[in-house]
Amino acid sequence: MARRGMFHLHLGAPVRLRLWGGGEGAGKVRKEDWDTLSDWGQVVRMLTVGGDAPDSVWMGALESYTLLSGHLVRRYNNRGNPDYHPAGAVATGRLGPVYTEVFASDVLGARLMGAEVVLDMQHVLAGQPPHPSRYTLSLSAVHDWGKAGGTSKPMTLAHLDGTAVVVSRRNPEGGFELHLLGGWGGRPGKGGAWGAVAGLGVESVSPTMDLRARLEARLQREGFRQGAFGPDYELARFEVAGASALPLADTSFREGASGYGEVILSWDAERLGILGQRHFRLTLGAEAFNWGRVDVDGRLEVQSPHRDLTVSAGGLAVGLGAPDARYLVSGEARWRFLGGKLYALGQAGTLLFPTAEGSLRPGAFAAVGVGVDNVR
């Protein structure tokens, strides 16, 4: 059901049938998909209230979620554990010079919760500017209660950031911005655990292209890491990548420095419209550490000129190049026919399943199906 621009609600859930295995007494429907209260969150495919930010609420799967500055939560996937299917929620609001974003990774369980508050310094010092958010200070904090999707030790991180837009060119069809950023973060209650970051970012928008990129230099000390709640977090809670084979809470992240880069590019031959209307979309993030570790994750999606065929591929590599690196890949093809309202779908990829002992068991999936919708 929907009221345009104000309220949208999409319900539904995939049902995975067991073809073999599962042990004695296992049913046809995988009980691991529905054995906790959090799993029932997957029934909500999407809920939006209030339209676009600010002053909005959104609920659903957090597939590549970044909390504003991104120095605590970056490209996070709350369904990285294939046996855990929560619904996350994000709420935004603006009051004068203050912009706030609050999120929860699981609305039915005690897991990740956090917020970032951004202060428009130009607005505070000189009144409301014609172009807001050119000079900002922000404070973010995230806490993991560790009581859903498997238990883990609680953890709290905080980060202070400053951003200055040094080049800004705007026109009715889009614009270009170059900004400088810097910040410092730590773990409250744990002395000596801190990190620092400095870098630059670019945003370029036109009717057919949306490009966002950043490049950062980072320092990590006493176990603190920028982007700790990232694409691999739901698996690292059980077993970090590498030779230690320990949960993240029992492993201290190595001290050192790193370089981080990210590119998000959307392009359409006609005009950028709704999110699903992209002839080309690339999202890629990579971090290289001075002690030899490299982490990469990304996704590429391509549509045919008439939008009747969409092909996408994604991957995650943690500790790239090392013997104990972690790799995950997936792909999807969707073909629309009979005017575009019917579609055939094929999916395949690899998975890592947490076991009762806390280790990760490799697996794979493949799916085919047909569907109907009236949204393109």
Order of alpha helices (4+ residues) and beta strands (2+ residues): beta-beta-beta-beta-beta-beta-beta-alpha-beta-beta-beta-beta-beta-alpha-beta-beta-beta-beta-beta-beta-beta
